[in-house]
Amino acid sequence: MPYLFIALGFALAGGWVGKLKGSSFWIWFLISGIVPVIGLAAALLYRWDRNELRRECPGCGRVVKLHDAICTRCGTELEFPDVAIASEADVAERRAAGHAPNAANSPQ
């Protein structure tokens, strides 16, 4: 019985960390609950999806992560783009600072 409480605690912590990093709460909840210490460590070491550069799908216009090879909306195979879109974290940081979303492209 104590193992279940420990596993549940690690599962909640892993899910929370995964969600903060922009991933699925439920995936990290399951991983951290099944393998408590290792699962939480993996969630902590996992990359921040909000910091990943993005690009626009030429087929449907959906903005996807730069490392995606296929668009999840229309199934178009994506080539490596010449120009990348700023990450979600960069856009949020600029908005918080009071700049327009495309302020990086305008001369100052």
FENSULRA-V532561 format. One record per pair of residues at least 24 apart in sequence whose C-alpha atoms are under 7 Angstrom apart, sorted by the first residue. I is the first residue (numbers start at 1). J is the second residue. D is the distance in whole Angstrom. If there is no record, write none. Layout:
i j d
I J D
I J D
//
This chain:
i j d
7 33 5
7 36 6
8 33 6
10 36 5
10 40 6
11 36 7
14 39 7
14 40 5
14 43 6
17 43 6
17 44 7
18 43 6
21 48 5
21 49 6
21 50 7
22 48 7
22 49 5
22 50 6
23 49 7
50 87 6
50 88 5
50 89 5
51 87 5
51 88 6
51 89 6
52 87 5
53 84 6
53 85 6
53 86 6
53 87 5
54 84 6
54 85 5
54 86 6
54 87 6
55 84 5
55 85 5
//
